[in-house]
Amino acid sequence: MRLVAALLLAAAPLSAQGAVAALERAEDAYHSLETLTAEFTQTIVNPMLGGPEVTNGTIYLVPPSRFAMRFSDPPNDRIVADGTWLWAYSPEAVPGQVIRQPIPKLGAASPNLLAQFVDRPLEHYRAGYVGEEQLSGETVDVVRLLPRTADLPFREAEIAISRETGFVLRVAVREVSGQRRTLVFENLRANQPVPDAELRFDVPEGVRIVTP
């Protein structure tokens, strides 16, 4: 990866150099993680449905394949990747059932929101430097990513990478459907214990498991 990055930096224009440097910083930060906990706000804009849908909660990550999103709004919604299965539970929207499927390895459906963008990113995306911003009191570099293959379920993504820590503080994707999804992360806590219960889904009594 380092050799590839060096070659790209030598040959690329300044905008691409900025993207490569920022992605390298993000990749280093990701590979330093044993655990990550953060508060999130998710905004979904669907051009067919009108106004934005805003949700929030807490994420838990234990790389490479254990992840959870616990929603506080709407309450009780959970997405859990336990290392083998990906569980999606939304009792208010779809009462009485939980969806279970094998964990996807890459793409917008992947439970690992960080790895899909910062683990060997230049192998999966063409990258361009968008610019510098202030986000949650930090200076971030914004990088635009275009998938190199057509098998990912989004057309493009932008990620905002902290200059201080290298952590991704915002992810925005335009999905194949035209829907736009933005996640902003705050109060990031790295390498602190994550309760095992947060990374396990216990099926409530009376809830049916649906496997697509």
JOKAGI-V652550 format. One record per pair of residues at least 12 apart in sequence whose ideal C-beta (glycine too) atoms are under 10 Angstrom apart, sorted by the first residue. I is the first residue (numbers start at 1). J is the second residue. D is the distance in whole Angstrom. If there is no record, write none. Layout:
I,J,D / I,J,D
//
This chain:
1,23,10 / 1,24,8 / 1,27,7 / 1,28,10 / 1,31,10 / 1,119,10 / 1,120,6 / 1,121,9 / 1,122,8 / 1,123,9 / 2,24,8 / 4,20,9 / 4,24,10 / 4,120,9 / 4,122,6 / 4,123,8 / 5,17,10 / 5,20,5 / 5,21,8 / 5,23,8 / 5,24,5 / 5,27,9 / 5,122,7 / 6,20,9 / 6,24,10 / 7,20,10 / 8,20,5 / 8,21,10 / 8,23,10 / 8,24,10 / 8,122,7 / 8,127,9 / 9,21,7 / 9,24,9 / 12,127,9 / 12,128,10 / 12,129,10 / 13,128,10 / 13,129,9 / 14,129,8 / 15,127,9 / 15,128,6 / 15,129,4 / 15,130,9 / 15,131,9 / 15,143,10 / 15,144,10 / 16,126,9 / 16,127,7 / 16,128,7 / 16,129,7 / 17,129,8 / 18,127,9 / 18,128,9 / 18,129,4 / 18,130,9 / 18,131,9 / 18,132,9 / 18,141,7 / 18,142,10 / 18,143,8 / 19,121,9 / 19,122,9 / 19,125,10 / 19,126,9 / 19,127,4 / 19,128,6 / 19,129,4 / 19,130,8 / 19,141,8 / 19,142,9 / 19,143,5 / 19,144,8 / 19,145,9 / 19,161,10 / 20,121,9 / 20,122,7 / 20,127,7 / 20,129,9 / 20,143,9 / 21,129,9 / 21,141,8 / 21,143,10 / 21,161,10 / 22,118,10 / 22,121,10 / 22,127,9 / 22,129,7 / 22,130,10 / 22,132,10 / 22,140,9 / 22,141,4 / 22,142,8 / 22,143,5 / 22,159,9 / 22,160,9 / 22,161,5 / 22,162,10 / 22,163,8 / 22,166,9 / 23,117,9 / 23,118,7 / 23,120,10 / 23,121,5 / 23,122,7 / 23,125,9 / 23,127,6 / 23,129,10 / 23,141,9 / 23,143,6 / 23,145,9 / 23,159,8 / 23,161,7 / 23,166,10 / 24,118,9 / 24,121,9 / 24,122,9 / 24,161,10 / 24,166,9 / 25,118,9 / 25,141,8 / 25,161,6 / 25,162,8 / 25,163,8 / 25,164,10 / 25,165,9 / 25,166,4 / 25,167,9 / 26,114,8 / 26,117,8 / 26,118,4 / 26,119,10 / 26,121,8 / 26,141,9 / 26,143,8 / 26,159,7 / 26,160,10 / 26,161,5 / 26,162,9 / 26,165,9 / 26,166,5 / 26,167,7 / 26,168,6 / 27,114,10 / 27,115,10 / 27,117,10 / 27,118,5 / 27,119,7 / 27,120,7 / 27,121,7 / 27,122,9 / 27,161,10 / 27,166,8 / 28,118,9 / 28,166,6 / 29,114,9 / 29,118,8 / 29,161,8 / 29,162,8 / 29,165,6 / 29,166,3 / 29,167,5 / 29,168,8 / 29,190,8 / 30,61,10 / 30,63,7 / 30,112,9 / 30,114,5 / 30,115,7 / 30,117,9 / 30,118,5 / 30,119,6 / 30,121,10 / 30,166,8 / 30,167,8 / 30,168,8 / 31,63,8 / 31,115,10 / 31,118,9 / 31,119,8 / 31,166,10 / 32,165,10 / 32,166,8 / 32,167,10 / 32,190,8 / 32,191,8 / 33,61,7 / 33,62,9 / 33,63,6 / 33,114,8 / 33,115,10 / 33,167,9 / 33,190,6 / 33,191,7 / 34,61,10 / 34,62,7 / 34,63,8 / 34,190,8 / 34,191,5 / 34,192,9 / 34,193,10 / 34,194,9 / 35,60,7 / 35,61,7 / 35,62,5 / 35,63,8 / 35,66,9 / 35,189,8 / 35,190,7 / 35,191,6 / 35,192,6 / 35,193,7 / 35,194,5 / 35,199,10 / 36,59,8 / 36,60,8 / 36,61,4 / 36,62,8 / 36,63,8 / 36,67,9 / 36,113,10 / 36,114,7 / 36,167,8 / 36,185,9 / 36,188,7 / 36,189,7 / 36,190,6 / 36,191,8 / 36,192,9 / 36,194,8 / 37,58,7 / 37,59,7 / 37,60,6 / 37,61,8 / 37,62,10 / 37,68,10 / 37,187,8 / 37,188,7 / 37,189,5 / 37,190,8 / 37,191,10 / 37,192,6 / 37,193,9 / 37,194,6 / 37,195,10 / 37,198,9 / 38,58,7 / 38,59,5 / 38,60,9 / 38,61,8 / 38,113,10 / 38,167,8 / 38,168,10 / 38,169,9 / 38,183,10 / 38,184,10 / 38,185,4 / 38,186,7 / 38,187,6 / 38,188,4 / 38,189,7 / 38,190,9 / 39,56,7 / 39,57,7 / 39,58,6 / 39,59,8 / 39,72,9 / 39,184,9 / 39,185,7 / 39,186,5 / 39,187,5 / 39,188,8 / 39,189,10 / 40,55,9 / 40,56,6 / 40,57,6 / 40,58,7 / 40,59,5 / 40,69,7 / 40,70,10 / 40,71,9 / 40,72,10 / 40,113,9 / 40,170,10 / 40,171,10 / 40,183,6 / 40,184,7 / 40,185,5 / 40,186,8 / 40,187,10 / 41,54,7 / 41,55,8 / 41,56,5 / 41,57,9 / 41,73,9 / 41,170,10 / 41,182,8 / 41,183,7 / 41,184,5 / 41,185,8 / 41,186,8 / 42,54,7 / 42,55,5 / 42,56,7 / 42,57,8 / 42,59,10 / 42,69,8 / 42,71,9 / 42,73,10 / 42,171,10 / 42,181,7 / 42,182,7 / 42,183,5 / 42,184,8 / 43,55,8 / 43,56,10 / 43,172,9 / 43,180,8 / 43,181,7 / 43,182,5 / 43,183,8 / 43,184,8 / 44,175,9 / 44,179,6 / 44,180,7 / 44,181,5 / 44,182,8 / 44,183,10 / 45,174,10 / 45,178,9 / 45,179,7 / 45,180,5 / 45,181,8 / 45,182,8 / 46,175,9 / 46,177,8 / 46,178,8 / 46,179,5 / 46,180,8 / 46,181,9 / 47,177,9 / 47,178,5 / 47,179,7 / 47,180,8 / 48,177,8 / 48,178,8 / 48,179,8 / 49,179,9 / 52,180,9 / 52,182,9 / 53,74,10 / 53,179,10 / 53,181,10 / 54,73,8 / 54,182,10 / 55,69,9 / 55,71,6 / 55,72,8 / 55,73,6 / 55,74,7 / 55,77,8 / 55,183,10 / 56,71,7 / 56,72,6 / 56,73,5 / 56,74,10 / 56,183,10 / 56,184,9 / 56,186,10 / 57,69,6 / 57,70,5 / 57,71,4 / 57,72,5 / 57,73,7 / 57,74,9 / 57,75,9 / 57,77,8 / 57,78,9 / 57,79,10 / 58,70,5 / 58,71,9 / 58,72,7 / 58,187,9 / 58,198,8 / 59,79,9 / 59,111,10 / 59,113,7 / 59,114,10 / 59,183,9 / 59,185,7 / 59,188,9 / 59,198,10 / 60,80,9 / 60,81,10 / 60,194,5 / 60,195,8 / 60,198,5 / 60,199,6 / 61,81,9 / 61,111,9 / 61,112,7 / 61,113,8 / 61,114,7 / 61,115,9 / 61,190,10 / 61,194,8 / 61,199,9 / 62,81,10 / 62,83,9 / 62,112,10 / 62,194,6 / 62,196,10 / 62,198,9 / 62,199,6 / 63,112,7 / 63,114,8 / 63,115,7 / 63,119,9 / 64,83,9 / 64,103,10 / 64,105,9 / 64,112,7 / 64,115,6 / 64,119,8 / 65,81,6 / 65,82,9 / 65,83,5 / 65,84,8 / 65,86,9 / 65,103,6 / 65,105,9 / 65,110,9 / 65,111,7 / 65,112,7 / 65,115,9 / 66,80,9 / 66,81,6 / 66,82,6 / 66,83,5 / 66,84,10 / 66,103,9 / 66,111,8 / 66,112,9 / 66,194,8 / 66,196,10 / 66,198,9 / 66,199,5 / 66,200,9 / 67,79,8 / 67,80,8 / 67,81,4 / 67,82,9 / 67,83,9 / 67,86,9 / 67,103,9 / 67,110,9 / 67,111,4 / 67,112,6 / 67,113,7 / 67,114,9 / 67,115,9 / 67,198,10 / 67,199,7 / 68,80,5 / 68,81,7 / 68,82,9 / 68,87,9 / 68,111,8 / 68,194,9 / 68,195,10 / 68,197,10 / 68,198,5 / 68,199,6 / 68,200,9 / 68,201,8 / 69,81,9 / 69,88,10 / 69,111,8 / 69,113,9 / 69,183,9 / 70,198,7 / 71,89,10 / 71,90,9 / 74,90,7 / 74,91,9 / 74,92,5 / 74,93,8 / 75,91,9 / 75,92,8 / 76,89,8 / 76,90,8 / 76,91,5 / 76,92,7 / 76,204,10 / 77,89,7 / 77,90,5 / 77,91,7 / 77,92,7 / 77,93,8 / 78,90,8 / 78,91,9 / 78,98,9 / 78,198,9 / 78,201,7 / 79,99,10 / 79,111,7 / 79,201,9 / 80,98,9 / 80,100,10 / 80,111,8 / 80,198,8 / 80,199,7 / 80,200,7 / 80,201,4 / 80,202,10 / 81,103,5 / 81,104,9 / 81,110,9 / 81,111,3 / 81,112,7 / 81,199,8 / 81,201,9 / 82,100,10 / 82,103,8 / 82,111,9 / 82,196,10 / 82,199,6 / 82,200,6 / 82,201,6 / 83,103,8 / 83,111,10 / 83,199,8 / 83,200,9 / 84,100,10 / 84,102,8 / 84,103,7 / 85,99,10 / 85,100,5 / 85,101,7 / 85,102,7 / 85,103,7 / 85,111,10 / 85,201,8 / 85,209,9 / 85,211,9 / 86,99,8 / 86,100,7 / 86,101,5 / 86,102,7 / 86,103,5 / 86,104,7 / 86,109,8 / 86,110,9 / 86,111,6 / 86,201,9 / 87,99,7 / 87,100,5 / 87,101,9 / 87,103,10 / 87,111,10 / 87,200,9 / 87,201,4 / 87,202,10 / 87,203,8 / 87,209,9 / 88,100,8 / 88,101,8 / 88,109,10 / 88,111,10 / 88,201,9 / 88,210,9 / 89,201,7 / 89,203,9 / 89,204,8 / 89,207,8 / 91,204,8 / 91,207,8 / 94,210,9 / 95,206,10 / 95,207,9 / 96,204,9 / 96,206,7 / 96,207,6 / 96,208,6 / 96,210,10 / 97,203,10 / 97,206,10 / 97,207,6 / 97,208,5 / 97,209,7 / 97,210,5 / 98,201,7 / 98,203,6 / 98,204,8 / 98,207,5 / 98,208,8 / 98,209,6 / 98,210,7 / 98,211,10 / 99,209,8 / 99,210,5 / 99,211,8 / 99,212,7 / 100,201,8 / 100,203,9 / 100,209,5 / 100,210,7 / 100,211,5 / 100,212,9 / 101,210,9 / 101,211,6 / 101,212,6 / 102,211,9 / 104,116,9 / 104,153,9 / 106,119,9 / 106,124,7 / 106,147,10 / 106,149,10 / 106,151,9 / 106,152,7 / 106,153,10 / 107,124,9 / 107,147,9 / 107,151,8 / 107,152,5 / 107,153,5 / 107,154,8 / 107,173,10 / 108,152,7 / 108,153,5 / 108,154,5 / 108,157,9 / 108,171,10 / 108,173,6 / 108,175,6 / 108,176,9 / 108,181,8 / 109,152,9 / 109,153,6 / 109,154,10 / 110,152,10 / 110,153,10 / 113,159,10 / 113,168,8 / 113,171,6 / 113,183,7 / 113,185,9 / 114,159,9 / 114,167,8 / 114,168,6 / 114,171,9 / 114,185,9 / 116,145,10 / 116,152,9 / 116,154,10 / 116,157,9 / 116,171,9 / 116,173,10 / 117,143,9 / 117,145,7 / 117,157,6 / 117,158,10 / 117,159,5 / 117,161,10 / 117,168,7 / 117,171,7 / 117,173,9 / 118,143,10 / 118,145,10 / 118,159,8 / 118,161,8 / 118,166,9 / 118,167,9 / 118,168,6 / 121,143,9 / 121,145,7 / 121,159,9 / 122,145,10 / 122,148,9 / 123,148,8 / 124,145,8 / 124,146,10 / 124,147,7 / 124,148,6 / 124,149,8 / 124,152,8 / 125,143,9 / 125,144,9 / 125,145,4 / 125,146,6 / 125,147,6 / 125,148,6 / 125,149,10 / 125,152,9 / 125,156,9 / 125,157,8 / 125,159,10 / 126,144,9 / 126,145,7 / 126,146,5 / 126,147,8 / 126,148,6 / 126,156,10 / 127,143,6 / 127,144,7 / 127,145,6 / 127,146,8 / 127,159,10 / 128,142,10 / 128,143,7 / 128,144,5 / 128,145,8 / 128,146,8 / 128,156,10 / 128,158,10 / 129,141,7 / 129,142,8 / 129,143,6 / 129,144,8 / 130,142,4 / 130,143,6 / 130,144,5 / 130,158,6 / 130,159,10 / 130,160,9 / 131,143,10 / 131,144,10 / 132,160,10 / 132,163,8 / 133,160,6 / 133,169,10 / 133,170,9 / 135,160,5 / 135,161,10 / 135,162,8 / 135,169,5 / 135,170,6 / 135,184,8 / 135,185,10 / 135,186,9 / 136,160,9 / 136,162,9 / 136,169,6 / 136,170,9 / 136,184,8 / 136,185,8 / 136,186,5 / 136,187,9 / 136,188,9 / 137,186,10 / 138,160,9 / 138,161,10 / 138,162,5 / 138,163,7 / 138,164,6 / 138,165,8 / 138,167,9 / 138,169,7 / 139,160,10 / 139,161,10 / 139,162,8 / 139,163,5 / 139,164,7 / 140,159,9 / 140,160,4 / 140,161,6 / 140,162,6 / 140,163,7 / 140,164,9 / 140,167,10 / 140,168,9 / 140,169,6 / 140,170,7 / 141,159,9 / 141,160,7 / 141,161,5 / 141,162,8 / 141,163,6 / 141,166,10 / 142,158,6 / 142,159,7 / 142,160,5 / 142,161,8 / 142,170,8 / 142,172,9 / 143,157,9 / 143,158,7 / 143,159,6 / 143,160,8 / 143,161,7 / 143,168,10 / 144,156,7 / 144,157,7 / 144,158,5 / 144,159,9 / 144,172,10 / 145,157,5 / 145,158,7 / 145,159,7 / 145,171,10 / 145,173,9 / 150,176,9 / 152,173,9 / 152,175,10 / 152,176,9 / 153,173,9 / 153,175,6 / 153,176,6 / 153,177,9 / 154,172,10 / 154,173,4 / 154,174,6 / 154,175,5 / 154,176,7 / 154,177,9 / 154,179,9 / 154,180,10 / 154,181,8 / 155,173,8 / 155,174,5 / 155,175,7 / 155,176,6 / 155,177,10 / 155,178,9 / 156,172,9 / 156,173,7 / 156,174,5 / 156,175,10 / 157,171,7 / 157,172,7 / 157,173,5 / 157,174,8 / 157,175,10 / 157,181,9 / 158,170,8 / 158,171,8 / 158,172,5 / 158,173,8 / 158,174,9 / 158,182,9 / 159,171,5 / 159,172,8 / 159,173,9 / 159,183,10 / 160,172,8 / 160,184,9 / 160,185,9 / 162,185,10 / 162,188,9 / 165,188,8 / 165,190,8 / 167,185,8 / 167,188,6 / 167,190,8 / 168,183,9 / 168,185,7 / 168,188,9 / 169,183,10 / 169,184,7 / 169,185,5 / 169,186,8 / 169,188,8 / 170,182,7 / 170,183,7 / 170,184,5 / 170,185,7 / 170,186,10 / 171,183,5 / 171,184,8 / 171,185,8 / 172,184,9
//
